[in-house]
Amino acid sequence: MSAVSYARRSPNSILKAIAGILAVVAIAVVAAWMLGDPERLRAMELFMQSPMGLIGLFGLSVLSSATLLLPVPGIALTALAATVANPLAVGLVAGLGQTVGELTGYLAGASGGALAGERVTSSGMARWMRRRGAITLFVLGFVPNPAFDVAGILAGAMRLPVATFLLAAGSGKVLRNLLIAWTAAQGLHLL
């Protein structure tokens, strides 16, 4: 990004970046608080190993991905949960929850597709989506980045079948969350 593009950032995008940073810091503080006391850690382990813990993780994962263009750290949630629960279950549940949450972007695109305008539908991302929609969604779902929101909106605007969207995005997000959960669980064992 050039210096000129930094100068053109809107106050809204700056606030979104600050909100994302604050959310990550808040989760780090909560994680340190939870993991710092053996009694709290044991209570969290029991909760996360129960069906209610996985339902809660699913709900929070849906919310973490339902926000359009505002980074909410679902990755940190997955990593924290995997330190006290089965990493396979955590990765699968978090990935599925994030996939359901991404439907907000898809539905926004589907409902306002005609409003997207020529600039958006002729963008490089739109060309990728027209040629390789499922592969693009899989890769963007696997690699943590804010471009997935744009791809989700485009997928809806271009009327990509919802089953294709869910399968491609879900595969990428589940694999990413499994990798994060496994890495977090292994990292905890190294400490």
C-alpha positions as CSV (number, residue, x, y, z in Angstrom):
1,M,0.0,0.0,0.0
2,S,1.4,3.4,-0.9
3,A,1.6,6.4,1.3
4,V,-1.1,8.0,-0.8
5,S,-3.6,5.2,-0.1
6,Y,-3.0,5.6,3.7
7,A,-3.9,9.2,3.4
8,R,-7.2,8.4,1.7
9,R,-8.5,6.0,4.4
10,S,-11.8,7.0,5.8
11,P,-12.4,7.6,9.5
12,N,-14.8,4.6,9.3
13,S,-12.0,2.2,8.2
14,I,-9.7,3.6,10.9
15,L,-12.3,3.0,13.5
16,K,-12.9,-0.6,12.3
17,A,-9.1,-1.3,12.5
18,I,-9.0,0.1,16.0
19,A,-12.0,-2.0,17.0
20,G,-10.3,-5.1,15.6
21,I,-7.1,-4.4,17.5
22,L,-9.1,-3.7,20.7
23,A,-11.0,-7.0,20.3
24,V,-7.8,-9.0,19.9
25,V,-6.3,-7.3,23.0
26,A,-9.5,-8.0,25.0
27,I,-9.4,-11.7,24.0
28,A,-5.7,-11.9,24.9
29,V,-6.4,-10.4,28.4
30,V,-9.4,-12.8,28.9
31,A,-7.2,-15.7,27.8
32,A,-4.4,-14.7,30.2
33,W,-7.0,-14.3,33.0
34,M,-8.7,-17.7,32.2
35,L,-5.4,-19.6,31.8
36,G,-3.7,-18.0,34.8
37,D,-5.8,-19.6,37.5
38,P,-6.0,-23.4,37.7
39,E,-9.6,-23.3,39.0
40,R,-10.8,-21.1,36.2
41,L,-8.9,-23.2,33.7
42,R,-10.6,-26.4,35.0
43,A,-14.0,-24.7,34.9
44,M,-13.4,-23.7,31.3
45,E,-12.2,-27.2,30.4
46,L,-15.4,-28.7,31.9
47,F,-17.6,-26.2,30.0
48,M,-15.8,-26.6,26.7
49,Q,-15.9,-30.4,26.9
50,S,-19.7,-30.3,27.4
51,P,-22.2,-30.1,24.6
52,M,-23.2,-26.6,25.8
53,G,-19.6,-25.4,25.4
54,L,-19.5,-26.5,21.8
55,I,-22.9,-24.9,21.2
56,G,-21.6,-21.7,22.7
57,L,-18.5,-21.9,20.5
58,F,-20.7,-22.4,17.4
59,G,-22.7,-19.4,18.3
60,L,-19.7,-17.2,19.0
61,S,-18.1,-18.4,15.7
62,V,-21.3,-17.5,13.8
63,L,-21.2,-14.0,15.3
64,S,-17.4,-13.6,14.6
65,S,-18.0,-14.1,10.9
66,A,-21.4,-12.4,10.6
67,T,-19.9,-8.9,10.9
68,L,-19.3,-7.5,7.4
69,L,-15.9,-5.9,6.9
70,L,-15.2,-5.6,10.7
71,P,-12.6,-8.0,12.0
72,V,-13.8,-10.0,14.9
73,P,-11.1,-12.4,16.1
74,G,-12.7,-15.8,15.6
75,I,-9.2,-17.3,15.2
76,A,-8.3,-16.3,18.8
77,L,-11.6,-17.9,20.0
78,T,-10.7,-21.1,18.2
79,A,-7.2,-21.2,19.6
80,L,-8.3,-20.5,23.1
81,A,-11.0,-23.2,23.0
82,A,-8.6,-25.7,21.6
83,T,-6.3,-25.4,24.6
84,V,-8.9,-26.9,26.9
85,A,-11.1,-29.1,24.6
86,N,-10.7,-31.6,21.8
87,P,-9.0,-29.7,19.0
88,L,-10.8,-31.8,16.3
89,A,-14.2,-30.9,17.8
90,V,-13.3,-27.3,18.3
91,G,-11.9,-26.9,14.7
92,L,-15.0,-28.5,13.2
93,V,-17.5,-26.6,15.2
94,A,-15.8,-23.2,14.8
95,G,-15.3,-23.7,11.1
96,L,-19.0,-24.6,10.6
97,G,-20.1,-21.7,12.7
98,Q,-17.9,-19.3,10.8
99,T,-19.3,-20.7,7.5
100,V,-22.9,-20.0,8.7
101,G,-21.9,-16.5,9.8
102,E,-20.5,-15.8,6.3
103,L,-24.0,-16.2,4.9
104,T,-24.6,-12.5,5.9
105,G,-22.2,-11.4,3.1
106,Y,-23.7,-13.8,0.6
107,L,-27.2,-12.7,1.5
108,A,-26.2,-9.0,1.3
109,G,-24.9,-9.6,-2.2
110,A,-27.9,-11.6,-3.3
111,S,-30.4,-9.0,-2.0
112,G,-28.5,-6.0,-3.4
113,G,-26.7,-7.5,-6.4
114,A,-28.2,-5.0,-8.8
115,L,-26.9,-2.2,-6.6
116,A,-23.3,-3.4,-6.7
117,G,-22.6,-1.3,-9.8
118,E,-20.2,-1.9,-12.7
119,R,-17.1,-0.9,-10.7
120,V,-17.6,-3.8,-8.3
121,T,-18.7,-6.4,-10.8
122,S,-15.8,-5.6,-13.1
123,S,-13.2,-5.7,-10.4
124,G,-10.4,-8.3,-10.3
125,M,-12.1,-10.2,-7.5
126,A,-15.3,-10.4,-9.6
127,R,-13.3,-11.8,-12.5
128,W,-11.8,-14.5,-10.2
129,M,-15.3,-15.3,-8.9
130,R,-16.7,-15.7,-12.4
131,R,-13.9,-18.0,-13.5
132,R,-13.1,-19.9,-10.3
133,G,-15.8,-19.1,-7.8
134,A,-15.5,-22.2,-5.6
135,I,-11.7,-22.3,-5.6
136,T,-11.6,-18.6,-4.8
137,L,-14.0,-19.0,-1.9
138,F,-12.0,-22.1,-0.6
139,V,-8.7,-20.2,-0.7
140,L,-10.1,-17.1,0.8
141,G,-11.9,-19.1,3.5
142,F,-8.6,-21.0,4.4
143,V,-6.3,-17.9,4.5
144,P,-7.4,-15.4,7.2
145,N,-8.1,-12.1,5.4
146,P,-10.8,-9.5,5.0
147,A,-11.2,-10.1,1.3
148,F,-13.5,-13.0,2.1
149,D,-16.3,-10.6,2.9
150,V,-16.0,-9.0,-0.5
151,A,-15.9,-12.5,-2.2
152,G,-19.0,-13.5,-0.2
153,I,-20.9,-10.4,-1.3
154,L,-19.9,-11.0,-4.9
155,A,-20.9,-14.7,-4.7
156,G,-24.4,-13.6,-3.7
157,A,-24.6,-10.8,-6.2
158,M,-23.5,-13.2,-9.0
159,R,-26.0,-15.8,-7.9
160,L,-23.5,-18.5,-7.1
161,P,-25.6,-21.4,-5.8
162,V,-25.8,-21.3,-2.0
163,A,-24.7,-24.9,-1.8
164,T,-21.6,-24.2,-3.7
165,F,-20.9,-21.2,-1.5
166,L,-21.4,-23.2,1.7
167,L,-19.3,-26.2,0.5
168,A,-16.4,-24.1,-0.8
169,A,-16.3,-21.6,2.0
170,G,-17.0,-24.2,4.6
171,S,-14.2,-26.5,3.4
172,G,-11.7,-23.7,3.7
173,K,-12.9,-22.4,7.0
174,V,-13.1,-25.9,8.6
175,L,-9.6,-26.8,7.5
176,R,-8.3,-23.4,8.7
177,N,-9.9,-23.9,12.1
178,L,-8.7,-27.5,12.4
179,L,-5.1,-26.3,11.7
180,I,-5.5,-23.4,14.2
181,A,-7.0,-25.7,16.9
182,W,-4.3,-28.4,16.4
183,T,-1.5,-25.8,16.5
184,A,-2.9,-24.2,19.6
185,A,-3.3,-27.5,21.4
186,Q,0.2,-28.6,20.4
187,G,1.6,-25.2,21.5
188,L,0.1,-25.5,24.9
189,H,1.8,-28.9,25.4
190,L,5.1,-27.3,24.5
191,L,4.8,-24.8,27.4
